[in-house]
């Protein structure tokens, strides 16, 4: 599959590091990094090369299904862009002072950035991660599913069909979307999700409910039954842990996050503590809902770099 992205370069001066920046959940292709200007591009003005990969299913691959929250596929796509960018920068005469990488992302982008760090540190010894900045990421998809089913609410309804479809395709599962969705989403998810014409907020409005029990069927609510149990096992396989990080990590999350449950950061913090990884700083506090907290995260990121 051919993928796309965008590279931002400083206009002049020394270049400090390469930053790989990962975007939050989007619905419309026009929101993809190759199609629009994003905040992370401002880091180029501070002397960084900024690589912004499109996730599979956006940009040049918009006709493909987006493998939503598939950690390994998302990470590999970012590494492929890095591998392609190195010779591109060399032949453009761009010289970077440090070979150590900086990774960052918020929301879905945080899970992607952390997955990239894991991939680099377990499979790409030629690269070194200096620091990873992650904010409010769904690092534990299965626990997020449990939380949303238990509370019967989600502030990001579009993520439900995106996740069901993403796992179905990327994990080669065997179920029908129509068996797991309720109307009106069941009849319209192909257009609303796969046309890549609608933003996340537009899709949420068309779904028309934030109650999980009004979005997915009783079968999809029961992780003990087939085929929902195969979906749940796929979610567990895409939890981002299982290695000892070497690069330092900055974690940000608002305690009152209304989109990505704070339990994700709690689980990751417990994991780091269990393996004795302490090169991590936790910035957890009452920073408001998910979208408002994003502004604080990006401000902290910009100031840190």
PAGUKOL-299294 format. One line per 2 residues: number of its first residue (from 1); their letters; for each residue z, y negated, x negated of C-alpha. Coordinates in nm, 4 decimals. Each point is the difference from the previous one (the first is absolute). Example, Ala and Ser with C-alpha at 12.3 -4.5 7.8 and 13.67 -1.06 7.14 Angstrom:
BEGIN
1) AS) 0.7800:0.4500:-1.2300 ~ -0.0660:-0.3440:-0.1370
***
This chain:
BEGIN
1) XX) 0.0000:0.0000:0.0000 ~ -0.0941:-0.3402:-0.1351
3) XX) 0.2819:-0.2524:0.0270 ~ 0.0242:-0.3765:-0.0402
5) XX) 0.2442:-0.2736:-0.0861 ~ 0.0218:-0.3410:-0.1602
7) XX) 0.0993:-0.1246:-0.3438 ~ 0.1511:-0.3457:-0.0525
9) XX) -0.0099:-0.1515:-0.3483 ~ 0.1770:-0.3058:-0.1417
11) XX) -0.2355:-0.2907:-0.0456 ~ 0.1150:-0.0499:-0.3600
13) XX) 0.2834:0.0658:-0.2431 ~ 0.1661:0.3176:-0.1196
15) XX) 0.0222:0.2950:0.2369 ~ 0.3441:0.1603:0.0078
17) XX) -0.0356:0.3283:0.1897 ~ -0.2046:0.1834:0.2576
19) XX) 0.1592:-0.0090:0.3453 ~ -0.1019:0.2611:0.2577
21) XX) 0.0825:-0.1469:0.3413 ~ 0.0034:0.2088:0.3186
23) XX) -0.0368:-0.1478:0.3455 ~ 0.2012:0.0563:0.3163
25) XX) -0.1287:0.1827:0.3082 ~ -0.3189:-0.1446:0.1440
27) XX) -0.2286:0.0974:0.2847 ~ -0.3146:-0.2099:-0.0444
29) XX) -0.2325:0.0392:-0.2941 ~ -0.0219:-0.3763:-0.0353
31) XX) 0.3650:0.0103:-0.1143 ~ -0.0736:0.2302:-0.2957
33) XX) 0.0375:-0.1465:-0.3529 ~ -0.3742:0.0146:-0.0686
35) XX) -0.0666:-0.1970:0.3175 ~ 0.2597:-0.2789:-0.0104
37) XX) 0.2330:-0.2014:-0.2213 ~ 0.3543:0.1340:-0.0278
39) XX) 0.3261:-0.1488:-0.1235 ~ 0.0182:0.2242:-0.3060
41) XX) -0.3119:-0.1688:-0.1347 ~ 0.2211:-0.2989:-0.0840
43) XX) 0.1469:0.2071:-0.2832 ~ -0.3263:-0.0481:-0.1871
45) XX) 0.0909:-0.3682:-0.0279 ~ 0.3115:0.1091:-0.1908
47) XX) -0.2026:0.1848:-0.2609 ~ -0.0458:0.3488:0.1416
49) XX) -0.2995:0.2164:0.0774 ~ 0.0556:0.1062:0.3599
51) XX) -0.1612:0.3200:0.1261 ~ 0.0002:0.0392:0.3777
53) XX) -0.1433:0.3327:0.1138 ~ -0.1200:0.0566:0.3533
55) XX) 0.1657:0.3035:0.1513 ~ -0.2402:0.2776:0.0884
57) XX) -0.1414:-0.0803:0.3409 ~ -0.0458:-0.3698:-0.0712
59) XX) -0.2535:-0.2054:-0.1901 ~ -0.2981:0.2039:-0.1086
61) XX) 0.1568:0.3154:0.1475 ~ 0.0782:-0.1519:0.3418
63) XX) -0.1815:0.2844:0.1781 ~ 0.2544:0.2493:-0.1353
65) XX) 0.3361:0.0836:0.1570 ~ 0.2825:-0.1875:-0.1690
67) XX) 0.2499:0.2618:-0.1348 ~ 0.2972:-0.2068:0.1129
69) XX) 0.3141:0.0646:-0.2112 ~ -0.1565:0.2852:-0.1947
71) XX) 0.1782:-0.0800:-0.3254 ~ -0.2137:0.1959:-0.2448
73) XX) -0.3380:-0.1111:0.1383 ~ 0.1044:-0.3645:0.0103
75) XX) 0.1387:0.0134:-0.3525 ~ -0.3090:0.1704:-0.1375
77) XX) -0.2254:-0.2649:0.1530 ~ 0.1989:-0.2720:-0.1820
79) XX) -0.0171:0.1900:-0.3282 ~ -0.3739:0.0430:0.0446
81) XX) -0.0354:-0.3769:0.0344 ~ 0.2087:-0.0507:-0.3129
83) XX) -0.2127:0.2490:-0.1911 ~ -0.3157:-0.1783:0.1136
85) XX) 0.1406:-0.3452:-0.0749 ~ 0.0914:0.0635:-0.3638
87) XX) -0.3613:0.0274:-0.1249 ~ -0.1068:-0.2754:0.2397
89) XX) 0.2534:-0.2384:-0.1527 ~ -0.0929:0.1080:-0.3523
91) XX) -0.3685:-0.0725:0.0474 ~ 0.0847:-0.3325:0.1636
93) XX) 0.1890:-0.0875:-0.3171 ~ 0.3347:-0.0155:0.1805
95) XX) 0.2902:0.0791:-0.2326 ~ 0.3466:0.0751:0.1373
97) XX) 0.3003:-0.0647:-0.2245 ~ 0.2049:0.2931:0.1310
99) XX) -0.1163:0.3471:0.0994 ~ 0.3071:0.0467:0.2219
101) XX) -0.0775:-0.0089:0.3711 ~ 0.1771:-0.1843:0.2795
103) XX) -0.0162:0.1514:0.3489 ~ 0.0900:-0.1672:0.3271
105) XX) -0.0265:0.0332:0.3749 ~ 0.1696:-0.0713:0.3314
107) XX) 0.0320:0.2329:0.2990 ~ -0.2762:0.2628:-0.0271
109) XX) -0.0823:-0.1650:-0.3315 ~ 0.3498:0.0747:-0.1287
111) XX) -0.0426:0.3717:0.0674 ~ -0.3401:-0.0166:-0.1692
113) XX) 0.1362:-0.1799:-0.3078 ~ 0.2843:0.2475:-0.0416
115) XX) -0.2417:0.2917:0.0390 ~ -0.2169:-0.1525:-0.2724
117) XX) 0.2984:-0.0241:-0.2337 ~ 0.0793:0.3659:0.0633
119) XX) -0.3611:0.1031:-0.0620 ~ -0.0253:-0.1974:-0.3236
121) XX) 0.3311:0.1248:-0.1364 ~ -0.0711:0.3628:0.0846
123) XX) -0.3734:0.0281:-0.0672 ~ -0.1374:-0.2989:-0.1968
125) XX) 0.1806:-0.0301:-0.3352 ~ -0.2598:-0.2501:-0.1209
127) XX) 0.1503:-0.2598:0.2352 ~ 0.3503:-0.1510:0.0065
129) XX) 0.1672:-0.1660:0.2959 ~ 0.2090:-0.2991:-0.1048
131) XX) 0.1442:-0.0824:0.3423 ~ -0.0642:0.0740:0.3659
133) XX) 0.0834:-0.2473:0.2782 ~ 0.0285:0.1658:0.3415
135) XX) 0.1088:-0.1425:0.3342 ~ 0.0843:0.1759:0.3271
137) XX) -0.2143:0.3076:-0.0524 ~ -0.0290:0.3187:0.2106
139) XX) 0.0955:0.2207:-0.2949 ~ 0.1221:0.2789:0.2303
141) XX) -0.2496:0.0488:0.2862 ~ 0.1841:0.2968:0.1550
143) XX) 0.3271:-0.1877:0.0232 ~ -0.1875:-0.2980:0.1446
145) XX) -0.1439:0.2299:0.2681 ~ 0.3512:0.1319:0.0734
147) XX) 0.1395:-0.3512:0.0290 ~ -0.2730:-0.1216:0.2349
149) XX) 0.0205:0.3094:0.2219 ~ 0.3801:-0.0233:0.0172
151) XX) 0.0012:-0.3704:0.0888 ~ -0.3185:0.0280:0.2100
153) XX) -0.1415:-0.3193:-0.1438 ~ -0.2411:-0.1314:-0.2583
155) XX) -0.1006:-0.3567:-0.0740 ~ -0.3305:0.1173:-0.1455
157) XX) -0.1567:0.2248:0.2678 ~ -0.3352:0.0138:-0.1786
159) XX) 0.1637:0.1932:-0.2843 ~ 0.0576:0.2965:0.2322
161) XX) -0.3660:0.0997:0.0531 ~ -0.0840:-0.1058:-0.3563
163) XX) 0.2650:0.2362:-0.1344 ~ -0.0936:0.2902:0.2283
165) XX) -0.3656:-0.0372:-0.0915 ~ 0.0655:-0.0661:-0.3688
167) XX) 0.2039:0.3182:-0.0405 ~ -0.2462:0.2001:0.2113
169) XX) -0.2914:-0.0846:-0.2282 ~ 0.1611:-0.0335:-0.3427
171) XX) 0.2277:0.3044:0.0313 ~ -0.2669:0.2161:0.1693
173) XX) 0.2145:0.0714:0.3051 ~ -0.1102:0.1625:0.3228
175) XX) 0.0793:-0.1963:0.3131 ~ -0.1795:-0.2223:0.2469
177) XX) 0.0942:-0.3642:0.0177 ~ -0.0505:0.0100:0.3761
179) XX) 0.2844:0.2555:0.0317 ~ 0.2459:-0.2303:-0.1744
181) XX) -0.0851:-0.3416:0.1488 ~ 0.0604:-0.1477:0.3434
183) XX) -0.2280:-0.2365:0.1962 ~ -0.1356:-0.2558:-0.0608
185) XX) 0.0120:0.0745:-0.3713 ~ -0.1315:0.3550:0.0494
187) XX) -0.3268:-0.1253:0.1466 ~ -0.0461:-0.2956:-0.2352
189) XX) 0.1465:0.0838:-0.3426 ~ -0.3429:0.0696:-0.1509
191) XX) -0.1202:-0.3494:0.0846 ~ 0.3276:-0.1828:-0.0609
193) XX) 0.0848:0.1677:-0.3314 ~ -0.3225:0.1264:-0.1528
195) XX) -0.2348:-0.2861:0.0798 ~ 0.2021:-0.2095:-0.2486
197) XX) -0.0754:-0.2990:0.2221 ~ 0.3526:-0.0686:0.1233
199) XX) 0.3043:-0.1292:-0.1850 ~ 0.3322:0.1774:0.0118
201) XX) 0.1303:-0.2571:0.2485 ~ -0.3033:0.0390:0.2262
203) XX) 0.0366:0.3793:0.0005 ~ 0.3707:-0.0293:0.0793
205) XX) -0.0810:-0.2230:0.2972 ~ -0.2626:0.2420:0.1307
207) XX) 0.2391:0.2959:-0.0278 ~ 0.2318:-0.2030:0.2191
209) XX) 0.3342:0.1618:-0.0758 ~ 0.2520:0.0221:-0.2820
211) XX) 0.1721:0.3045:0.1454 ~ -0.0940:0.3113:-0.1941
213) XX) 0.0313:0.2165:0.3119 ~ -0.2699:-0.2130:0.1658
215) XX) -0.2387:0.0331:-0.2954 ~ 0.0127:0.3672:-0.0985
217) XX) 0.0279:0.3122:0.2130 ~ 0.3117:0.2180:0.0447
219) XX) -0.1640:0.2502:-0.2344 ~ -0.0244:-0.2621:-0.2755
221) XX) 0.3666:-0.0871:0.0517 ~ 0.1125:0.3569:-0.0730
223) XX) -0.0219:0.0772:-0.3717 ~ 0.1078:0.3605:0.0605
225) XX) -0.3184:0.0853:0.1929 ~ -0.3468:0.0759:-0.1311
227) XX) -0.2011:-0.1966:-0.1001 ~ 0.2474:-0.2885:-0.0251
229) XX) 0.1991:0.2023:-0.2529 ~ -0.3012:0.0034:-0.2339
231) XX) -0.0282:-0.3773:0.0330 ~ 0.3697:-0.0376:-0.0800
233) XX) -0.0301:0.2238:-0.3076 ~ -0.2908:-0.2165:-0.1177
235) XX) 0.2199:-0.3076:0.0372 ~ 0.2670:0.1621:-0.2153
237) XX) -0.2568:0.0813:-0.2698 ~ -0.0847:-0.3706:-0.0195
239) XX) 0.3511:-0.1190:-0.0781 ~ -0.0130:-0.1926:-0.3271
241) XX) 0.2553:0.1541:-0.2325 ~ 0.0170:0.3060:-0.2258
243) XX) -0.0236:-0.1620:-0.3433 ~ 0.2076:-0.2032:-0.2463
245) XX) -0.1446:-0.3537:-0.0185 ~ -0.0451:-0.1608:-0.3404
247) XX) -0.1072:-0.3497:0.0985 ~ 0.2605:-0.2240:0.1605
249) XX) -0.0020:-0.0559:0.3763 ~ 0.0893:-0.2950:0.2239
251) XX) 0.0689:0.1036:0.3604 ~ 0.0124:-0.2471:0.2879
253) XX) 0.0778:0.0699:0.3661 ~ 0.1439:-0.1965:0.2889
255) XX) 0.2869:0.1807:0.1707 ~ -0.1340:-0.1148:0.3375
257) XX) -0.3607:0.1073:-0.0630 ~ -0.1627:0.0686:0.3361
259) XX) -0.3111:0.1843:-0.1236 ~ 0.0945:0.2179:-0.2959
261) XX) 0.3487:0.1452:0.0581 ~ 0.2492:-0.0820:-0.2737
263) XX) 0.0774:0.3718:-0.0251 ~ -0.3063:0.0251:-0.2271
265) XX) 0.1670:-0.2070:-0.2708 ~ 0.3339:0.1739:0.0529
267) XX) -0.1582:0.3400:-0.0629 ~ -0.1822:-0.1240:-0.3091
269) XX) 0.3139:-0.1622:-0.1380 ~ 0.1937:0.3244:0.0461
271) XX) -0.2747:0.1902:-0.1754 ~ 0.0035:-0.2317:-0.3007
273) XX) 0.3772:0.0285:-0.0182 ~ -0.0174:0.3801:0.0215
275) XX) -0.2285:0.0239:-0.3048 ~ 0.1864:-0.2647:-0.1993
277) XX) -0.2780:-0.2587:0.0026 ~ 0.1631:-0.3403:-0.0378
279) XX) -0.2831:-0.2273:-0.1184 ~ -0.0354:-0.1268:0.3542
281) XX) 0.1225:-0.3134:0.1762 ~ 0.0677:-0.0028:0.3733
283) XX) -0.0572:-0.3146:0.2010 ~ 0.1257:0.1010:0.3440
285) XX) 0.1200:-0.2642:0.2422 ~ -0.0418:-0.1665:0.3387
287) XX) -0.3455:-0.1480:-0.0537 ~ -0.1194:0.0213:0.3593
289) XX) -0.2750:0.2125:0.1557 ~ -0.2707:0.1724:-0.2001
291) XX) -0.2625:-0.2735:-0.0047 ~ 0.2452:-0.2821:-0.0695
293) XX) 0.1609:0.1972:-0.2820 ~ -0.3443:0.0493:-0.1535
295) XX) -0.0147:-0.3708:-0.0821 ~ 0.3246:0.0256:-0.1958
297) XX) -0.1208:0.3101:-0.1839 ~ -0.3242:-0.1651:-0.1095
299) XX) 0.1870:-0.3136:-0.1056 ~ 0.2348:0.2156:-0.2100
301) XX) -0.2964:0.1842:-0.1486 ~ -0.1805:-0.3213:-0.0902
303) XX) 0.3118:-0.1501:-0.1561 ~ 0.0774:0.3174:-0.1968
305) X) -0.3457:0.0078:-0.1554
***
